[in-house]
Amino acid sequence: MIDFNYKKANKFLNSFINYEKKKNVDYTEENYNLKKFKTLLKNFDNPQNKFKTIHVAGSKGKGSTVEFIKNILMSNGYSVGTFTSPHLVDVRERISLNGEKISKNDFAYYTEMIKNKINKNKMEKKYRTFFELITLLSFLYFNDKNVDFAVYEVGLGGRLDATNVISPELSIISLIDYEHTNILGTTIESISKEKGGIIKKRTPVVVNKQRYKVSVEIFNKIAESESSPIFIYGKDFYIKENKIYFNEKQLGKINMKMLGKHQKLNSVSAFYGLMQILPELDIQKSLNAINNTVLKGRIQKKKLLERTVILDVAHTPESVKALFKTLKREFQNRKIYSVVSYSSGKKIKKMLQIEKNYNTKVILTENSSFRSANIDEMIEYCNPFGTFKNFEEAFKFSLEKSSKEDVILIHGSFYLMTDVERVFNKYGQKL
């Protein structure tokens, strides 16, 4: 029995500044200070440099890309760690080894190791953050577990993100869109520059299909300055009629479990990137891994009380548009009851306009996070079928009003999924 247990570990980590829970934090090199984080890492003998890493940035599709990379590698016999954020329900989801989240005992063990070192060296607590420490925890864990690769998803932006202390074998940039504009800047140019900050000297970078031409131009420019080979969707690789093409050569065909055209793009960029550093990968095993990949909260299909329920964390106009395009294709002529909760600061007006275009029965609710938009913030942009402060009441209402032929969509935020998990448990369901 570990004296410093999981509960104490959580309490310790949450005693540090958490920018995920703070609003209006200036995006400066003082607040997001990699130099000071690197000093901390030296005290632990730089564990981030002791195993191979892959870095993934972007506005949407990061989590799915990480999942595809992990599954392709595992199908080829590699041991793989993943570091992702935010978590849906349990903070341990952020650190996984071969698809299994870190144990409570290990989480407590490495947190205590960090705590003791910080106390011993009398480090200035005000300069350390929750995200830095959990990133450090992952470095220590993956190093001890001797992973073949660890795949790191950027938390925010890229250039100043705590994960940007790694020296990856490969960088992948997924779709760039308007997001965190109060932090990363109000233009696609500024957002792209921040995301492009993960491009490292003489390290291959793969760029997924982009909505804005200027993003590709910026990534090309950064890659040239870093002498890094860059590979771009549509030029070096693409997918057509479910067939994957690398350098104009057809590699095979996919038939994915995951719904959505955008997931096909994420899968092919993950696969192409891995082939640049591991050309010996077994193609058929890799294609099978792509086909069998599923990810919680990404157009995730569930059955509950004879209803089809779709869960999705889409929270940008582009991702919401992709969500509804997929639903229209998969569930033609079926009525959709949309239980939606967005976070404050998101482009709520645009996203609810998309709902209107698809004639959904919108049920507005709030999630338990302090970041949740309140009903008043959302109601001015739509004519809701129902409004409920509490998600459980909103979900019950959707069950009462819908029939077996209808679809219940629950979406809008990562934070909403914590409430979904709690309510679904009451019905004997897990995410």
N, C-alpha and C positions, 0 to 999 in steps of 0.2 A: 504493500500500500504506500503510495507516494504521499509524503506529508504535504508537499506543495501541490495541491490537487488541481483538477481542471477548472473548478469554480474560481479558485484563487488566481489561476493563470489568466482567466478571462478578466477578472477584476483588475489585475495588474496592468494588462495590455490596454484596457479601456480607461486607465488613469492618465494615459498620454493623449495629446492632442489628436483628434480624429477629424480630418478634413472632410470625410464623408458625412459627418454629422454637424459640420459647421457651415454656415452660410456666409457669403461675402468675404471669403479669404482672398487677399490679393495674390495673384499668380506671379510671384517674384522669386528670385534666386535666394532670398533670405528665408521665405516661408517654405519653399521647396528646395532645400539646400543639399545638393548631392555631395558637395565637398565635405560637409560635416557628417553626412551618412557614411562616406568613404572612410573617414577617420574612425568612426565606430566599427566599421567592418575590419579595419586593421587590427583592432583589439581582439578580433576573433580569427586572426590569421587568414583573412580574405577567403572565406569558404566558397564564395561565388565563382572563384577562379579555378576550382578543383574538379569541376565536372562540365560536360558539354551542355550548352543551352541553345534554345531557339526563342526568338523574340517576336511577339505579335502585337501590332498597334492598329488603330483604325477607329472609326466612329460606330460602325455596326459590323457584326459578323466576327468579332474577335474571339468570343467564347466558342462559337461553332468551329472556327478555324483551328483553335487549340485542340478541340475534341477530335477533329479529323486527323490532325497530326499525331495525337496520342494513339489513336486506334490503328493507324497505318503502321506506326513504329512497333506497337505491341504485337500486331499480326505477323510482323517480321522477326519477332523474338527479342526485341529490345525492352529493357526496363526503363519506364518513363515516369517522371514526376511532372505534375502540372500545378501551376500557380495561377489562380483566376480570381476575379472580383467583379462585383460584390458577391456575397453568398446569398442564396435564396432563403435558407432557414438556419443553418448551423455554420458558424465561422470556420469550422474544420473543413468545410467543403472547398475552401480556398487552396488547401494544400493536400494533394492526392498523390498516391503512388500506385501506378498500374490500375487506376480507376477506383481505388479505395482511399477514402479520406483518412487523414492522419488520426491515430487513436487518441483518446483523451489522455492516456498516460504519457504518450510521446509529446503531445501538445504541452502538457504540464512540465515535462522534463526539460524541454528546450526553452520554455519560457523562464523556468527557474534558472537555467544556465545564463540566460540574457540578464535576468534581474541581478544575479550575484555579481556579474562582471560590471554592470552599470554602477551598482552600489560600491564595489571595491575601488573602481577608478574615479568615483565621485563625478561622474559625467553630468553635464548640465541638462537636466531633464527637459527644460523648456525647448530645447532644440530638437528633441526626438519626437517622432509621431507614431501613432498606432500602426499606420501602413508600413513605415520603415521597419518597425520591430517585427511585424508578422512576415515581412519580406525576408528579413534576417533569419527568422525562425525557419523559413522554407530552405534557405541556403544551408543551414546547419543540418537540417533533417535529410535533405537530398544528398548531401555530401556523405553523411554517415551511412546512408542506404546504398551508396555506390551506384546511383542511377547511370544509365548509359546516356540519357538525355533528360533535361528538364525544360519544359515549355512554359515560358513566362508571358502572360497577358498583361499589357500595360494597364495601370489603374486609371490614370488621367493624362491625356495628351501624349507625351512621349519623351520630349527633350529633358524635362525636369522630373520625370517620374522616378520613384525609388527603384523600379526594376531596371532603369537605364544605367546601372552600374555593371551589368553583365557584359561579357565579350562573346556574343553569340556566334555560332557557326552559320546562322541564317537569320535574316529578318524578313517578316512578311507584313505587308500593309493592306488591310481590308478596305472596304468602302469608306470614303470620307464624306461626311455630311455636316450640316450645321448642328452643333451640340456644344454644351457648356460655353456658349458664346460670351457669357459674363466673365469667363476665366481665360479661355483660349483665344478670344478675339471674335469679332463680328463678321469676319470675311472668311471665305474658303481658303484664301491665300494664307492667312495667319494660322488657321487651324491645320492646314497641310504642312506648314513649316514646323509646327510643334510635333505633329505625328512623325514627320520625316526625321526628327531628332534621334530616332533609334537607328538610323542608317550608320553603320560603322565602317571604318577604313578597311578596304579590301575584303569586305564581307558581302556575299551575295544577298540581294534584296529582291523579293518578288512582290509585285504590285497587282492586286486584284482589279477587276473591272471598276472603272471610276465614272461617276456621274458628271464630274467637272474636269474638263481638259487641263485646266490650270494646275490641278493636283498632280497629274502625271508630269507636267512640265517642271514643277518644283521638285518632285522626287528625282527626276532625271538630273537636274542641276546639282542637287545634294550628292547623289551617287557619283557624279563626275568629279566633284570636288574631293570626295573621299576615295577615289579610284576603286569604287565598288561596282562589280557587275550587276546590272539591273535587268530584270525580266518582267515583261508587262503583258497583262491579259489582252488578247486580241492580236498581239504581235508574236509572242513566243509560245503561247498556249491559249486554248479556248475549248469550249464545249458546244457541240451542235447536235441536236436531236439525240441527246443523252450519250453521244460519242465524244470521248476525250481525245484532243489532239495536242501533241507536244512537238513543237518545231515542224508543223505540217504533217507529222506522222501520227496516224490513228493508233492509240494505245489500247483502247478497249471501250466497252459500253457500261454505263452504270444504271442501276435501278434502285434508287434510294428509298429507305424507310422514312427519312425526314422529308416533310413537305416543304415546298417553296423553291422556285427557280434560283433565288439568291443562295440557297444552301448548296446547289450544284456548283455555283461559282466559288463558294468558300472551299468546297471539297477539292476542286481542281487546282486552286492556288496552293492549297496545303500539299497536295500530291506532287505538283511540279516543283515546289520549293524543296521538298525532301529528296527528289531525284537529282537535284543539283549537288547535294552533299553526300547522298547515298545512292549512286546510280545502280548499285547491285540489288536494290529492293525488288522483291518478287511482285510482278505486276498484278497477277491474279489475286494473290493474298491481299494486296493493297486495295484493289477494286472491291473485294468482298468486305473489307473493313469499312470502306466508304459507304457501301450499301447498307450495312448493319448499324451505322452510327445513329444514335438518337441522343437528344439533349433536353434536359428539363427546361420547361418554360420557353421553348422555341417551337411554336406551332405544335405543341405537344397534345396529342389526342388521348382523351380518357373516356371511359364509360361510367356513368353514375346515375342510378335510378332510371335506367333505360334511356338516358339522355346522352347525346354526343356532346362532350365538353372539350373545348379547346383552350389551352393555357398559353399565353405568350407575353413576353416582357418588352415588346416593342415600345419605344418611347421617343422616337424621332419621326417626323413626317414621312421620310423615305421608308423606314422600316414598317410603319403602320400601313403605308400604301402597298408594300410587298405582302404584308399579312393579308390584306383584304383581296388582293389579286389572287392569292393562293386559295382563300376561302371560296371565292366566286367560282374558281375552276373546280375545286374539290366537292363543293356542296351546292351545286346549281339548283336554283329554285327552292331552296330551303330557307325558312325564316331564321334570322339570327338575332338572338337576345344578347346584347353586348353589355356585360358588366365591366365598367371601366373606371380606373383610378389612376390619374397621372400625378407626377410630382410637380411642385411649384417650380417655375422658371423654365419649364419646357414649353414648346410651341403648341400649346393646348388648342388654340383657335384653329390652326391648320389641321391638327390631327382629328378634331371633332368634325371639321368640314369633310374630311374623308369618310367618316362614319355616315354623315348625311348623304353623301353621294351613293352609298351602298344601301341606304334605306334600312338600317338596322334599328332594332328596338333598344335604344340606349338607356341603360340603368346606371346612373352616376353613384359612385360611392367614394369613401375616403379610406386610405390604408392607415395602419397603426404607426407609420414612420412620421417623424416631425416634418419630413420633407413633403408630405402629402399635400396636394392641392385641395382646398376645401370646396364644398359644393358650389359656393357662390362664385369661385374663380372659373368654374367650368360651365355653369348653367346658362350663362349669357351667350354661349356659343352654340347652343343646341336646344332642342325642344325635347327634354328627356321623357321617356316612358315611365320612369320612376327615379326617385332620389332617396338614398339611405346613407346616413353617417357611418353606419356599421356594415362591413362587408358581409357578415353572416346573414343579416337581414336582406341585403341586396341579392345574395345568392338564393335564399329561400324564395324570394319574390320571383326570380327567374325560373325556378323550378315549378312554382305554382302557375305561372302564366304560359309556360311553354308546353308543347306536346312532344311525344316521342319522336316525331319526324323533324323537330326543330334542332337547331344548334345553339348551345350556350357558349359564348366566347367570354373569357375572363382575361383582361389584359391591361397594359398601361405602365407597369413598373415592376422592377425587381422586388421592391419593398412589399408590394401587394402579395407576392407569393408566400411570404411568411404567414399572412392571414389565411391564405388558401390552404396551406398545409394544416394549420390548426383546425379549420372547419372541415376539411376533407377527412381528417382523422376521426371525426365524430361519425362520419358515414362509413368508416372502415376502409378508407382509401388513403394511399400514400402518393406523393408526387413522383 
